[in-house]
Amino acid sequence: MTEISSPVGLIAKRAQPNLWDGFAFALIIAVLAAVAHGAHGTVMPIATLERASISLSPWALPGYAVRTVMRMAAAMMASILFTFTYAPLAAKSARAGQILIPLLDILQSVPILGFLTFTVTAFMALFPGSVLGVEFAAVFVIFTSQAWNMAFSFYQALTTVPGDLEEAATNFQLSSWQRFWRLEVPLGMPGLVWNAMMSMSGGWFMVVASEAISVGSNTVALPGIGSYVAAALDARDLRGVAWAILAMTAVILAYDQLLFRPLVAWADKFKFEQTATEAPDDPWALKLVQRTRLMRALLAPVGRLLDLGAGLRLGRARRVTRQTRPRELNLAFDIVWYGMVAAGLGWSLWRMVSYLATSLRLADLVEAVELGALTFLRVLVLILLASLLWVPVGVWIGLRPSWARRVQSVVQFAAAFPANLLFPIAVVLIVRLHGSADIWLSPLMILGTQWYILFNVIAGASVFPGDLREVSANFGIRGRRWWTKVMLPGIFPYYVTGAITASGGSWNASIVAEVVNWGPTRLHAHGLGAYIADATKLGDYRRVVLGVAVMSAYVIATNRLLWRPLYEYAGRRLRFD
Amino acid sequence: MLDPAPEPLLRLRDVTQAYRKGGTSDLLVLDGINLSLRENQIVGLLGRSGSGKSTILRIVSGLIAPSSGDVLFRGGTVTGPVPGVAMVFQTFALFPWLTVMENVELGLEAIGVAAAVRRERALSAIDLIGLDGFETAYPKELSGGMRQRVGLARALVVHPDILLLDEPFSALDVLTAETLRTDLIDLWIEGRLPIKSALMVTHNIEEAVLMCDRVIVLSPNPGRIALEIDIRLPHPRNRLDPGFRKHVGEIYALMTKRQDPHSPTIEGIPGTGIGMVLPDVSTNEMAGLLEALAQPGAPARVELSDIARALQLEVDELFPIAELIQLLRFGEMEAGTIRVTDGGRLFAEADTDHRKRLFAERLEAHVPLIRLIRRVLNERPNHIAPLDRFRSELEDYMSEEYAETTLRTVITWGRYAEILSYDEETERLSLEDFS
């Protein structure tokens, strides 16, 4: 498990005008505004989905767990479909890529929890009075937490197909369909599986947050673990929370053991390397599938069918065109294209401003920005504290291979576990000890995301070259010098990757962490997350849009001004190759 | 077959390939290539890097289209990948997630051959090329030689009229490469290869003479056909046979010949003045070759082909070093031989500091780019200049890629000679500041 997936890894590679980013940003916010505007007031309360209808009996939990798992699976399917359409489109058409990639980049940075309001209202409007709408909304929210990085990873694979394989595929006349399944999908597979696993980790958090939600006067609760927790909170039932935590643990472990471990091991064969590396032992579930006669007999026809499907001669074989120069034609096309883009940008900006300006004043913007600064400060301090704690721990573990392997799976589990399930415990403690909400709610933001730092630092330390360690031991480099000259530069690229993920996740978590309820008790911190949560509760769509826009701007600015330069520096100077 | 002059299988007519450069002119890679391939021939395309030999192969296979000129295959113009032309890659280009069998079947699946037929043909190709028993193995389990056999089987299974070989043995070790060469030639002379003819790209002169019926020698920058030689020696050929050595010597002489003033300069290095494309040769390599040539008892004039054999160097490795030696007047090349000058002898015997001084003097005297950089740095009050200042100037003369190599080379040489200093973080050149 030493692979590193980074949200800015790809972005760092493409240096391109920020105009496109600006366009993508405006477009997303404008669409949000339009949806909110259209959906406003059209929603009916759905009687069957009231929170009170959730049973708090532990015996109901397995059933709820299944519903939750189904939602996750549906969202994953949607994410894969999205990945297989969006990424090829962006990779194969230069013009589409110009829009689609910045769009993806911004979507990645938008706090997904802020979407909740819009998606729920929009989907409920699509299916008035029906449970289906709410189900779709929940699935969509989970989807938005999973799809972007998967699409990014596949896009990256599509744009870095090794030249010789590309030529071989062309020389042997593979059709576009065959090329996709025989060349491009296999190449993207390791990254895709890894990112799907990471996405799943984020997804559990979202599923808990999205099953039970109040938007204005509408309170809906879909049967699932998330709603169970919400109901337990309302009823101040700590035992219920404990049961839910147990159920969630079981579900995540099952997903990990039955699905992702086998998948990751299986995807290993798609790694593009010509040398056989020592592979760790296959996970038991993969062995079960590959080595038992029954499973093989069951799966073989499926495999054959898939193989047959992948081999279909759909689409055309690649043609080549003479390098001529239809400059004039291109120019005309360019004018039309950029004209359309400019018009789209204008419309989006106008839409955004006019929507917000109808009832919001400049003071509202200033307020949101100020609250954003508070949340920003929290995120920064928390990342710093988490780094001080987890970097030494991660290095210690990473340098001991036998430990690293065991700890890594525990950390992975911790990262997947939805931290919002643990919030009630923190709330009870804060209430009992009369702590300040502004300070003591903050750690909740990083509760679930700090693990990315630890995880990546362990990965970095465990691949630190042995000869360099021996050299530093040989020259007696110890203490402070050992950290600053030897170890920290060595793990820095990994650390940055972890810190980026942790910081992005913390912003998102602030929306549920800055306001926490415990029955009638309500702990409230000052920050942009609380601002968005409050506005959602009140059904004040304009403030939600404003809050989400300001938060996105903060996240994007941090990524561009802090993380990306660090990441580039690390990639340039601190790599072993 | 009784037709006295049958229509060639493949014909290239006035093929030119140019890549657009940012500015005014195009970068010419191939210039006016005319060649034809008849049945029952193995033809070798021999040339150094930059001679466009791989580009010719890609044009023939329809992977890229030429800027002008035609490719005629069986009388029809090639406009894209055609069935009947299959390629073997230098890097094998096997799909790591497919087994040997699946890799071999790939080309058949693409043209829609039924599964049963596919299997049968793949098995017979695997059998022919000596891969029995490896059908279910994945490429990463195989040695390099076995991998290239898979590459060969994959190409042969589609029964191509023309087999294209793109430096097929250059990624293999010496012994493995030789085994594969002889196996392939044996199959060819026994008539067991399901192909009509083969076109092979190589930079290995002996390999070309060993395997080909006709060798086409290309001169670099832009790629032009310099010579065509028919090799009429019977197979199996013996590398020590006088006839074999004669052909090898002939080609060496040609490839090191002083060219006409239009293309590569007297030094054999393409471009003149600032526009000289500097080879990526380290000073250690140059010193190593000079020491070998100047050692006591060595003859004054040495055959390049002998050096290549003795030092196990490929032409593409040896020639750039020899050319740097010639550029700095440490040696002279003539008719496939090299002679060390007095200056070269002095360098070979000098200690490190003395070597650096000698190298610095020669750089200033014979490398115009070094002179330019030193002049610009001296003119500036702080003696610092961004690398981009020179990059853009170089790109007026050469491709971005060549410009990058040339700059890296100049920095390395300048650092060794202690006449230039470079800061990678700021990408700025300065005059050596440690002296």
Interface residues (C-beta under 8 A of the other chain):
Chain A: P162 D164 L165 E167 A168 T170 N171 F172 Q173 L174 S175 Q178 R182 L183 P186 M189 K269 F270 K271 F272 E273 Q274 T275 A276 G311 R313 A317 R318 R319 V320 T321 R322 Q323 R325 R573
Chain B: A18 Y19 R20 R58 S61 G62 L63 I64 A65 P66 S67 T79 G80 P81 P83 V85 A86 M87 F89 Q90 T91 F92 A93 F95 P96 W97 L98 L106 G107 E109 A110 I111 G112 Y138 P139 K140 E141 R147 R154 V158 E425
